[in-house]
Amino acid sequence: EQMRRLDALSIPYDIVPGVPAYAAAAADLKRELTLPGVGQSVVLTRTAVRASSMPEGETLANFARTGATLAIHLSINNLAKVVRELEPFYGADVPVVVAYRVGWPDARYIHGTLGDIRDKVKTSGITRTALILVGRVLGAHAFEDSRLYAADHHHVCREAKT
């Protein structure tokens, strides 16, 4: 959107890629967002608050039906709706992390579940600049290692062991 406006005004610009908040949060938390047998997909989404509406079918309920890890942007002020829509699919005990000001020196992480995260966030005073991560991978400790690193697994970059 910003590039189209700059192009229309013939204003030159550079594109400098950054680290997305969900990836930076996972690094800070030292957590993988996908784990074998627990969750293999990450959905990046948001909810409609005051910004543009969401396309038909792109609902939290539809994403939650898959059991994927969700990274929900721009929705901390909509947390009650997030919890209400996700709890029937994930359950009240699914882990949630609210990541505040990810990548900044004052970053904070609030750990909870769908059942208690609203109270924890309310107590924290966080009302903006936060990402909501939801999924079983955030609390998983017992899971299979990826087959990518198994001794008997081979691919184009690693020959089969004989």
N, CA, C and O atoms as a DFTB+ gen file, in Angstrom:
648 C
 N C O
     1  1       0.826      -1.187       0.000
     2  2       0.000       0.000       0.000
     3  2       0.873       1.255       0.000
     4  3       0.646       2.177      -0.783
     5  1       1.870       1.280       0.884
     6  2       2.748       2.438       0.941
     7  2       3.561       2.572      -0.342
     8  3       3.791       3.684      -0.817
     9  1       3.998       1.445      -0.907
    10  2       4.786       1.487      -2.137
    11  2       3.954       2.037      -3.295
    12  3       4.470       2.809      -4.103
    13  1       2.700       1.662      -3.393
    14  2       1.846       2.184      -4.460
    15  2       1.725       3.701      -4.367
    16  3       1.748       4.397      -5.382
    17  1       1.597       4.203      -3.154
    18  2       1.479       5.654      -2.975
    19  2       2.780       6.362      -3.339
    20  3       2.767       7.403      -3.996
    21  1       3.896       5.790      -2.908
    22  2       5.182       6.384      -3.269
    23  2       5.400       6.341      -4.776
    24  3       5.861       7.319      -5.365
    25  1       5.072       5.215      -5.401
    26  2       5.199       5.099      -6.856
    27  2       4.339       6.152      -7.561
    28  3       4.799       6.788      -8.509
    29  1       3.119       6.339      -7.115
    30  2       2.211       7.310      -7.736
    31  2       2.764       8.725      -7.647
    32  3       2.489       9.559      -8.510
    33  1       3.542       8.995      -6.606
    34  2       4.130      10.323      -6.410
    35  2       5.562      10.399      -6.944
    36  3       6.235      11.417      -6.782
    37  1       6.024       9.321      -7.580
    38  2       7.396       9.234      -8.105
    39  2       8.445       9.500      -7.029
    40  3       9.461      10.146      -7.282
    41  1       8.188       9.001      -5.844
    42  2       9.135       9.134      -4.734
    43  2       9.943       7.846      -4.648
    44  3       9.377       6.770      -4.456
    45  1      11.268       7.949      -4.790
    46  2      12.095       6.729      -4.712
    47  2      12.165       6.211      -3.265
    48  3      12.040       6.974      -2.307
    49  1      12.364       4.906      -3.141
    50  2      12.462       4.295      -1.820
    51  2      13.254       3.004      -1.921
    52  3      13.438       2.463      -3.011
    53  1      13.715       2.520      -0.795
    54  2      14.383       1.231      -0.696
    55  2      13.531       0.327       0.176
    56  3      12.825       0.794       1.071
    57  1      13.601      -0.948      -0.087
    58  2      12.912      -1.930       0.750
    59  2      13.971      -2.639       1.571
    60  3      14.883      -3.260       1.025
    61  1      13.845      -2.543       2.879
    62  2      14.788      -3.180       3.789
    63  2      14.018      -4.217       4.593
    64  3      13.206      -3.859       5.447
    65  1      14.264      -5.508       4.330
    66  2      13.516      -6.534       5.057
    67  2      13.926      -6.574       6.526
    68  3      15.080      -6.330       6.879
    69  1      12.978      -6.878       7.341
    70  2      13.241      -6.997       8.766
    71  2      12.859      -8.375       9.260
    72  3      12.507      -9.254       8.474
    73  1      12.930      -8.554      10.541
    74  2      12.523      -9.807      11.163
    75  2      11.083      -9.622      11.634
    76  3      10.804      -8.714      12.418
    77  1      10.170     -10.466      11.169
    78  2       8.782     -10.312      11.604
    79  2       8.638     -10.589      13.099
    80  3       9.387     -11.377      13.677
    81  1       7.675      -9.934      13.701
    82  2       7.480     -10.034      15.151
    83  2       7.277     -11.474      15.607
    84  3       7.803     -11.858      16.651
    85  1       6.534     -12.278      14.859
    86  2       6.288     -13.650      15.300
    87  2       7.587     -14.448      15.348
    88  3       7.773     -15.265      16.249
    89  1       8.494     -14.222      14.385
    90  2       9.769     -14.937      14.365
    91  2      10.696     -14.430      15.475
    92  3      11.384     -15.218      16.124
    93  1      10.709     -13.132      15.685
    94  2      11.526     -12.570      16.765
    95  2      11.027     -13.037      18.131
    96  3      11.825     -13.314      19.026
    97  1       9.712     -13.123      18.286
    98  2       9.146     -13.603      19.550
    99  2       9.534     -15.055      19.788
   100  3       9.923     -15.415      20.899
   101  1       9.434     -15.895      18.760
   102  2       9.812     -17.305      18.904
   103  2      11.274     -17.417      19.313
   104  3      11.622     -18.255      20.145
   105  1      12.126     -16.586      18.739
   106  2      13.547     -16.603      19.097
   107  2      13.746     -16.181      20.546
   108  3      14.483     -16.835      21.284
   109  1      13.098     -15.097      20.960
   110  2      13.205     -14.651      22.356
   111  2      12.708     -15.721      23.326
   112  3      13.290     -15.930      24.390
   113  1      11.632     -16.389      22.946
   114  2      11.035     -17.418      23.807
   115  2      11.788     -18.739      23.745
   116  3      11.554     -19.637      24.554
   117  1      12.698     -18.852      22.776
   118  2      13.425     -20.103      22.536
   119  2      12.446     -21.255      22.321
   120  3      12.594     -22.339      22.886
   121  1      11.433     -20.983      21.478
   122  2      10.392     -21.959      21.156
   123  2      10.271     -22.084      19.651
   124  3      10.374     -21.097      18.924
   125  1      10.053     -23.292      19.195
   126  2       9.707     -23.509      17.802
   127  2       8.204     -23.304      17.661
   128  3       7.444     -23.616      18.578
   129  1       7.784     -22.792      16.543
   130  2       6.357     -22.593      16.312
   131  2       5.731     -23.759      15.565
   132  3       4.514     -23.804      15.388
   133  1       6.556     -24.701      15.125
   134  2       6.066     -25.949      14.557
   135  2       6.833     -27.093      15.211
   136  3       8.044     -27.002      15.415
   137  1       6.132     -28.153      15.533
   138  2       6.739     -29.339      16.141
   139  2       6.086     -30.585      15.564
   140  3       4.866     -30.625      15.410
   141  1       6.883     -31.612      15.241
   142  2       6.317     -32.852      14.706
   143  2       5.248     -33.424      15.643
   144  3       5.467     -33.551      16.848
   145  1       4.111     -33.760      15.079
   146  2       3.044     -34.381      15.843
   147  2       2.259     -33.443      16.738
   148  3       1.273     -33.857      17.348
   149  1       2.678     -32.175      16.832
   150  2       1.991     -31.204      17.696
   151  2       1.319     -30.137      16.840
   152  3       0.121     -29.888      16.975
   153  1       2.083     -29.520      15.973
   154  2       1.568     -28.489      15.078
   155  2       2.582     -28.201      13.996
   156  3       3.732     -27.881      14.296
   157  1       2.180     -28.308      12.750
   158  2       3.117     -28.119      11.645
   159  2       2.828     -26.876      10.808
   160  3       3.477     -26.660       9.784
   161  1       1.879     -26.071      11.221
   162  2       1.538     -24.871      10.456
   163  2       1.470     -23.663      11.373
   164  3       1.112     -23.767      12.547
   165  1       1.820     -22.517      10.811
   166  2       1.698     -21.238      11.510
   167  2       0.823     -20.342      10.646
   168  3       1.082     -20.172       9.454
   169  1      -0.204     -19.774      11.243
   170  2      -1.094     -18.864      10.540
   171  2      -0.825     -17.457      11.057
   172  3      -0.908     -17.203      12.259
   173  1      -0.506     -16.552      10.150
   174  2      -0.334     -15.143      10.496
   175  2      -1.631     -14.446      10.141
   176  3      -2.067     -14.486       8.991
   177  1      -2.252     -13.807      11.122
   178  2      -3.547     -13.189      10.868
   179  2      -3.757     -12.014      11.806
   180  3      -2.853     -11.619      12.544
   181  1      -4.932     -11.475      11.768
   182  2      -5.357     -10.393      12.659
   183  2      -6.859     -10.484      12.796
   184  3      -7.500     -11.315      12.152
   185  1      -7.413      -9.646      13.621
   186  2      -8.866      -9.549      13.704
   187  2      -9.264      -8.167      13.204
   188  3      -8.444      -7.251      13.158
   189  1     -10.509      -8.031      12.837
   190  2     -11.016      -6.735      12.397
   191  2     -11.448      -5.952      13.628
   192  3     -12.370      -6.354      14.338
   193  1     -10.792      -4.854      13.872
   194  2     -11.192      -3.959      14.962
   195  2     -11.683      -2.684      14.295
   196  3     -12.864      -2.560      13.970
   197  1     -10.771      -1.735      14.091
   198  2     -11.154      -0.502      13.390
   199  2     -10.567      -0.470      11.984
   200  3     -10.937       0.381      11.175
   201  1      -9.669      -1.377      11.696
   202  2      -9.046      -1.416      10.379
   203  2     -10.001      -2.080       9.384
   204  3     -11.174      -2.309       9.680
   205  1      -9.481      -2.374       8.226
   206  2     -10.312      -3.007       7.203
   207  2     -10.835      -4.361       7.680
   208  3     -10.253      -5.004       8.553
   209  1     -11.939      -4.764       7.087
   210  2     -12.558      -6.035       7.471
   211  2     -11.718      -7.201       6.955
   212  3     -10.844      -7.028       6.105
   213  1     -11.995      -8.372       7.476
   214  2     -11.301      -9.580       7.040
   215  2     -12.054     -10.195       5.866
   216  3     -13.281     -10.120       5.816
   217  1     -11.340     -10.803       4.921
   218  2     -12.013     -11.480       3.805
   219  2     -12.894     -12.623       4.322
   220  3     -12.599     -13.239       5.346
   221  1     -13.956     -12.886       3.606
   222  2     -14.867     -13.962       3.985
   223  2     -14.097     -15.280       4.095
   224  3     -13.293     -15.613       3.224
   225  1     -14.346     -16.005       5.148
   226  2     -13.689     -17.294       5.359
   227  2     -12.412     -17.209       6.180
   228  3     -11.982     -18.210       6.753
   229  1     -11.800     -16.040       6.249
   230  2     -10.579     -15.882       7.044
   231  2     -10.958     -15.486       8.471
   232  3     -10.739     -14.355       8.904
   233  1     -11.528     -16.448       9.178
   234  2     -11.959     -16.201      10.547
   235  2     -11.061     -16.963      11.520
   236  3     -10.420     -17.947      11.151
   237  1     -11.025     -16.505      12.737
   238  2     -10.261     -17.223      13.757
   239  2     -10.792     -18.638      13.922
   240  3     -10.017     -19.578      14.093
   241  1     -12.093     -18.792      13.871
   242  2     -12.682     -20.126      14.015
   243  2     -12.198     -21.054      12.905
   244  3     -11.852     -22.205      13.174
   245  1     -12.167     -20.579      11.672
   246  2     -11.700     -21.419      10.568
   247  2     -10.241     -21.801      10.736
   248  3      -9.869     -22.949      10.494
   249  1      -9.413     -20.854      11.148
   250  2      -8.007     -21.167      11.369
   251  2      -7.852     -22.115      12.560
   252  3      -7.031     -23.032      12.526
   253  1      -8.641     -21.891      13.606
   254  2      -8.548     -22.715      14.808
   255  2      -8.944     -24.164      14.541
   256  3      -8.412     -25.074      15.176
   257  1      -9.848     -24.385      13.634
   258  2     -10.265     -25.752      13.298
   259  2      -9.080     -26.621      12.874
   260  3      -9.113     -27.840      13.044
   261  1      -8.049     -26.009      12.330
   262  2      -6.877     -26.757      11.866
   263  2      -5.944     -27.146      13.003
   264  3      -5.144     -28.069      12.851
   265  1      -6.031     -26.461      14.139
   266  2      -5.112     -26.712      15.243
   267  2      -3.758     -26.059      15.053
   268  3      -2.842     -26.297      15.840
   269  1      -3.617     -25.238      14.022
   270  2      -2.341     -24.579      13.737
   271  2      -1.961     -23.602      14.846
   272  3      -2.805     -23.156      15.622
   273  1      -0.690     -23.287      14.899
   274  2      -0.213     -22.216      15.766
   275  2      -0.665     -20.900      15.138
   276  3      -0.484     -20.694      13.938
   277  1      -1.243     -20.023      15.925
   278  2      -1.711     -18.742      15.417
   279  2      -0.825     -17.614      15.927
   280  3      -0.475     -17.568      17.106
   281  1      -0.471     -16.716      15.033
   282  2       0.215     -15.472      15.376
   283  2      -0.749     -14.362      14.986
   284  3      -0.910     -14.048      13.806
   285  1      -1.385     -13.773      15.990
   286  2      -2.471     -12.824      15.746
   287  2      -1.966     -11.411      16.016
   288  3      -1.669     -11.046      17.154
   289  1      -1.878     -10.638      14.960
   290  2      -1.385      -9.267      15.031
   291  2      -2.530      -8.287      15.234
   292  3      -3.689      -8.599      14.958
   293  1      -2.194      -7.106      15.716
   294  2      -3.133      -5.972      15.780
   295  2      -4.450      -6.306      16.464
   296  3      -5.503      -5.820      16.052
   297  1      -4.400      -7.123      17.497
   298  2      -5.661      -7.609      18.079
   299  2      -5.693      -7.590      19.599
   300  3      -6.621      -8.141      20.191
   301  1      -4.720      -6.981      20.244
   302  2      -4.695      -7.015      21.706
   303  2      -5.937      -6.331      22.296
   304  3      -6.417      -6.730      23.357
   305  1      -6.451      -5.316      21.620
   306  2      -7.672      -4.664      22.103
   307  2      -8.913      -5.481      21.795
   308  3     -10.017      -5.108      22.192
   309  1      -8.746      -6.572      21.106
   310  2      -9.839      -7.466      20.742
   311  2      -9.655      -8.831      21.422
   312  3     -10.192      -9.837      20.958
   313  1      -8.901      -8.857      22.511
   314  2      -8.525     -10.122      23.155
   315  2      -9.736     -10.924      23.623
   316  3      -9.732     -12.151      23.528
   317  1     -10.757     -10.264      24.120
   318  2     -11.960     -10.995      24.568
   319  2     -12.565     -11.780      23.407
   320  3     -12.959     -12.934      23.577
   321  1     -12.641     -11.169      22.244
   322  2     -13.187     -11.847      21.064
   323  2     -12.261     -12.984      20.632
   324  3     -12.733     -14.060      20.263
   325  1     -10.949     -12.755      20.674
   326  2      -9.986     -13.790      20.311
   327  2     -10.198     -15.021      21.188
   328  3     -10.302     -16.138      20.681
   329  1     -10.261     -14.817      22.489
   330  2     -10.455     -15.927      23.425
   331  2     -11.786     -16.621      23.165
   332  3     -11.850     -17.849      23.097
   333  1     -12.828     -15.849      23.025
   334  2     -14.178     -16.396      22.810
   335  2     -14.237     -17.256      21.540
   336  3     -14.886     -18.302      21.534
   337  1     -13.573     -16.829      20.479
   338  2     -13.630     -17.565      19.219
   339  2     -12.706     -18.779      19.189
   340  3     -12.991     -19.751      18.490
   341  1     -11.612     -18.736      19.931
   342  2     -10.646     -19.834      19.874
   343  2     -10.901     -20.937      20.890
   344  3     -10.611     -22.103      20.621
   345  1     -11.437     -20.588      22.042
   346  2     -11.590     -21.565      23.123
   347  2     -12.393     -22.813      22.739
   348  3     -12.028     -23.907      23.171
   349  1     -13.464     -22.702      21.952
   350  2     -14.186     -23.926      21.587
   351  2     -13.343     -24.925      20.787
   352  3     -13.647     -26.118      20.783
   353  1     -12.308     -24.464      20.122
   354  2     -11.492     -25.327      19.275
   355  2     -10.216     -25.794      19.975
   356  3      -9.827     -26.954      19.838
   357  1      -9.569     -24.913      20.715
   358  2      -8.304     -25.252      21.366
   359  2      -8.486     -25.685      22.822
   360  3      -7.652     -26.416      23.357
   361  1      -9.558     -25.245      23.458
   362  2      -9.760     -25.504      24.875
   363  2      -9.162     -24.391      25.707
   364  3      -8.289     -23.657      25.245
   365  1      -9.635     -24.268      26.934
   366  2      -9.177     -23.195      27.819
   367  2      -7.723     -23.369      28.240
   368  3      -7.079     -22.407      28.659
   369  1      -7.197     -24.597      28.131
   370  2      -5.846     -24.862      28.629
   371  2      -4.738     -24.674      27.586
   372  3      -3.564     -24.873      27.897
   373  1      -5.094     -24.294      26.355
   374  2      -4.049     -24.142      25.331
   375  2      -3.144     -22.961      25.706
   376  3      -3.633     -21.919      26.146
   377  1      -1.831     -23.124      25.533
   378  2      -0.912     -22.044      25.870
   379  2      -1.076     -20.812      24.962
   380  3      -1.347     -20.919      23.766
   381  1      -0.902     -19.658      25.580
   382  2      -0.952     -18.368      24.891
   383  2       0.220     -17.536      25.394
   384  3       0.544     -17.559      26.581
   385  1       0.842     -16.815      24.499
   386  2       1.859     -15.836      24.883
   387  2       1.481     -14.518      24.239
   388  3       1.274     -14.448      23.028
   389  1       1.392     -13.475      25.045
   390  2       1.225     -12.126      24.519
   391  2       2.612     -11.507      24.537
   392  3       3.241     -11.361      25.585
   393  1       3.068     -11.148      23.342
   394  2       4.417     -10.611      23.163
   395  2       4.308      -9.111      22.911
   396  3       3.786      -8.674      21.886
   397  1       4.808      -8.338      23.863
   398  2       4.698      -6.880      23.827
   399  2       6.004      -6.262      23.352
   400  3       7.071      -6.573      23.880
   401  1       5.922      -5.400      22.372
   402  2       7.074      -4.654      21.837
   403  2       8.252      -5.573      21.510
   404  3       9.384      -5.346      21.936
   405  1       7.949      -6.605      20.748
   406  2       8.955      -7.588      20.350
   407  2      10.104      -6.892      19.623
   408  3       9.885      -6.076      18.728
   409  1      11.312      -7.223      20.015
   410  2      12.497      -6.660      19.381
   411  2      12.991      -5.374      20.022
   412  3      14.067      -4.888      19.673
   413  1      12.240      -4.823      20.937
   414  2      12.645      -3.606      21.628
   415  2      13.265      -3.965      22.976
   416  3      13.008      -5.045      23.508
   417  1      14.076      -3.071      23.528
   418  2      14.694      -3.368      24.844
   419  2      13.673      -3.599      25.960
   420  3      13.958      -4.312      26.922
   421  1      12.489      -2.999      25.836
   422  2      11.471      -3.159      26.885
   423  2      10.444      -4.246      26.549
   424  3       9.336      -4.243      27.086
   425  1      10.814      -5.171      25.664
   426  2       9.909      -6.268      25.309
   427  2       9.506      -7.038      26.559
   428  3      10.300      -7.223      27.481
   429  1       8.256      -7.478      26.567
   430  2       7.739      -8.295      27.678
   431  2       6.904      -9.418      27.093
   432  3       6.325      -9.302      26.013
   433  1       6.863     -10.508      27.845
   434  2       6.104     -11.679      27.413
   435  2       5.204     -12.115      28.560
   436  3       5.665     -12.351      29.677
   437  1       3.931     -12.218      28.266
   438  2       2.962     -12.674      29.264
   439  2       2.527     -14.070      28.850
   440  3       1.954     -14.260      27.777
   441  1       2.802     -15.040      29.705
   442  2       2.465     -16.440      29.440
   443  2       1.171     -16.785      30.161
   444  3       0.953     -16.392      31.307
   445  1       0.326     -17.522      29.473
   446  2      -0.917     -17.957      30.087
   447  2      -1.585     -19.008      29.227
   448  3      -0.936     -19.714      28.455
   449  1      -2.879     -19.093      29.376
   450  2      -3.713     -19.993      28.591
   451  2      -4.902     -19.176      28.085
   452  3      -5.113     -18.040      28.510
   453  1      -5.663     -19.759      27.186
   454  2      -6.870     -19.050      26.764
   455  2      -7.778     -18.768      27.954
   456  3      -8.527     -17.792      27.950
   457  1      -7.713     -19.617      28.964
   458  2      -8.564     -19.441      30.136
   459  2      -8.174     -18.304      31.060
   460  3      -9.022     -17.780      31.782
   461  1      -6.898     -17.907      31.054
   462  2      -6.485     -16.872      32.014
   463  2      -5.753     -15.673      31.406
   464  3      -5.398     -14.743      32.130
   465  1      -5.525     -15.677      30.110
   466  2      -4.704     -14.622      29.509
   467  2      -5.345     -13.240      29.582
   468  3      -4.634     -12.243      29.709
   469  1      -6.656     -13.158      29.506
   470  2      -7.307     -11.833      29.563
   471  2      -7.016     -11.137      30.880
   472  3      -6.679      -9.953      30.889
   473  1      -7.140     -11.843      31.986
   474  2      -6.864     -11.232      33.291
   475  2      -5.400     -10.822      33.405
   476  3      -5.093      -9.758      33.942
   477  1      -4.508     -11.650      32.908
   478  2      -3.078     -11.336      32.975
   479  2      -2.731     -10.106      32.140
   480  3      -1.937      -9.268      32.565
   481  1      -3.318      -9.999      30.969
   482  2      -3.058      -8.839      30.117
   483  2      -3.669      -7.584      30.732
   484  3      -3.056      -6.516      30.710
   485  1      -4.867      -7.710      31.274
   486  2      -5.517      -6.557      31.902
   487  2      -4.663      -6.025      33.053
   488  3      -4.502      -4.813      33.196
   489  1      -4.126      -6.908      33.858
   490  2      -3.267      -6.527      34.980
   491  2      -1.982      -5.861      34.498
   492  3      -1.456      -4.975      35.172
   493  1      -1.474      -6.275      33.345
   494  2      -0.209      -5.747      32.820
   495  2      -0.332      -4.325      32.296
   496  3       0.651      -3.584      32.263
   497  1      -1.532      -3.945      31.888
   498  2      -1.725      -2.610      31.321
   499  2      -1.392      -2.524      29.835
   500  3      -1.442      -1.435      29.263
   501  1      -1.057      -3.634      29.203
   502  2      -0.719      -3.621      27.779
   503  2      -1.996      -3.422      26.957
   504  3      -2.968      -4.163      27.100
   505  1      -1.967      -2.406      26.098
   506  2      -3.140      -2.112      25.272
   507  2      -2.785      -1.926      23.799
   508  3      -3.670      -1.671      22.982
   509  1      -1.518      -2.048      23.450
   510  2      -1.118      -1.884      22.052
   511  2       0.241      -2.537      21.840
   512  3       0.874      -2.993      22.792
   513  1       0.684      -2.579      20.595
   514  2       2.006      -3.076      20.211
   515  2       2.271      -4.477      20.753
   516  3       3.352      -4.760      21.269
   517  1       1.281      -5.340      20.629
   518  2       1.441      -6.698      21.139
   519  2       0.964      -7.722      20.108
   520  3       0.042      -7.470      19.333
   521  1       1.601      -8.845      20.123
   522  2       1.290      -9.985      19.277
   523  2       0.727     -11.082      20.170
   524  3       1.208     -11.280      21.286
   525  1      -0.273     -11.786      19.696
   526  2      -0.854     -12.889      20.462
   527  2      -0.474     -14.195      19.762
   528  3      -0.840     -14.417      18.608
   529  1       0.255     -15.048      20.460
   530  2       0.606     -16.377      19.946
   531  2      -0.246     -17.404      20.663
   532  3      -0.363     -17.372      21.888
   533  1      -0.841     -18.313      19.910
   534  2      -1.718     -19.339      20.473
   535  2      -1.368     -20.682      19.844
   536  3      -1.276     -20.795      18.622
   537  1      -1.174     -21.694      20.679
   538  2      -0.972     -23.030      20.127
   539  2      -0.325     -23.996      21.083
   540  3       0.382     -23.600      22.009
   541  1      -0.572     -25.260      20.852
   542  2      -0.022     -26.332      21.696
   543  2       1.508     -26.350      21.678
   544  3       2.131     -26.766      22.654
   545  1       2.112     -25.904      20.582
   546  2       3.580     -25.929      20.496
   547  2       4.220     -25.063      21.581
   548  3       5.365     -25.302      21.967
   549  1       3.500     -24.069      22.070
   550  2       4.059     -23.156      23.067
   551  2       4.254     -23.814      24.425
   552  3       4.980     -23.292      25.271
   553  1       3.622     -24.937      24.634
   554  2       3.755     -25.624      25.915
   555  2       4.263     -27.044      25.797
   556  3       4.404     -27.742      26.801
   557  1       4.538     -27.474      24.582
   558  2       4.949     -28.868      24.362
   559  2       6.387     -29.094      24.810
   560  3       7.285     -28.311      24.500
   561  1       6.579     -30.173      25.539
   562  2       7.930     -30.543      25.981
   563  2       8.293     -31.954      25.528
   564  3       9.471     -32.272      25.370
   565  1       7.300     -32.786      25.322
   566  2       7.538     -34.159      24.871
   567  2       7.000     -34.289      23.450
   568  3       5.789     -34.299      23.230
   569  1       7.913     -34.389      22.494
   570  2       7.522     -34.519      21.103
   571  2       8.645     -35.218      20.352
   572  3       9.791     -35.241      20.803
   573  1       8.303     -35.783      19.208
   574  2       9.306     -36.466      18.392
   575  2      10.239     -35.455      17.757
   576  3       9.823     -34.358      17.384
   577  1      11.512     -35.831      17.637
   578  2      12.439     -34.987      16.900
   579  2      12.083     -35.036      15.426
   580  3      11.503     -36.011      14.949
   581  1      12.431     -33.990      14.716
   582  2      12.194     -33.945      13.284
   583  2      12.984     -35.038      12.586
   584  3      14.123     -35.322      12.959
   585  1      12.393     -35.641      11.591
   586  2      13.084     -36.665      10.795
   587  2      14.221     -36.064       9.974
   588  3      15.092     -36.794       9.501
   589  1      14.226     -34.770       9.804
   590  2      15.283     -34.130       9.024
   591  2      16.670     -34.424       9.570
   592  3      17.639     -34.443       8.811
   593  1      16.782     -34.651      10.851
   594  2      18.084     -34.849      11.478
   595  2      18.348     -36.298      11.869
   596  3      19.377     -36.597      12.475
   597  1      17.439     -37.191      11.533
   598  2      17.617     -38.605      11.857
   599  2      18.774     -39.175      11.038
   600  3      18.955     -38.821       9.873
   601  1      19.542     -40.047      11.650
   602  2      20.712     -40.627      10.983
   603  2      20.353     -41.355       9.697
   604  3      21.141     -41.365       8.751
   605  1      19.166     -41.969       9.652
   606  2      18.784     -42.721       8.460
   607  2      18.032     -41.890       7.418
   608  3      17.564     -42.426       6.413
   609  1      17.921     -40.616       7.651
   610  2      17.226     -39.742       6.703
   611  2      18.254     -39.110       5.761
   612  3      19.236     -38.513       6.201
   613  1      18.008     -39.252       4.463
   614  2      18.928     -38.641       3.500
   615  2      18.158     -37.768       2.529
   616  3      16.958     -37.944       2.320
   617  1      18.861     -36.839       1.950
   618  2      18.282     -35.935       0.965
   619  2      19.403     -35.382       0.106
   620  3      20.544     -35.830       0.216
   621  1      19.105     -34.440      -0.726
   622  2      20.068     -33.939      -1.703
   623  2      21.333     -33.367      -1.047
   624  3      22.399     -33.386      -1.662
   625  1      21.237     -32.874       0.157
   626  2      22.404     -32.299       0.839
   627  2      23.092     -33.286       1.773
   628  3      24.149     -32.973       2.322
   629  1      22.520     -34.462       1.964
   630  2      23.126     -35.451       2.855
   631  2      22.912     -36.842       2.279
   632  3      21.778     -37.288       2.105
   633  1      24.008     -37.516       1.988
   634  2      23.933     -38.842       1.390
   635  2      23.439     -39.864       2.419
   636  3      23.567     -39.681       3.630
   637  1      22.879     -40.925       1.892
   638  2      22.411     -42.031       2.749
   639  2      23.606     -42.698       3.393
   640  3      24.641     -42.883       2.753
   641  1      23.468     -43.056       4.647
   642  2      24.525     -43.804       5.341
   643  2      24.387     -45.272       4.981
   644  3      23.287     -45.822       4.955
   645  1      25.522     -45.894       4.704
   646  2      25.465     -47.312       4.340
   647  2      25.891     -48.197       5.479
   648  3      25.902     -49.420       5.340
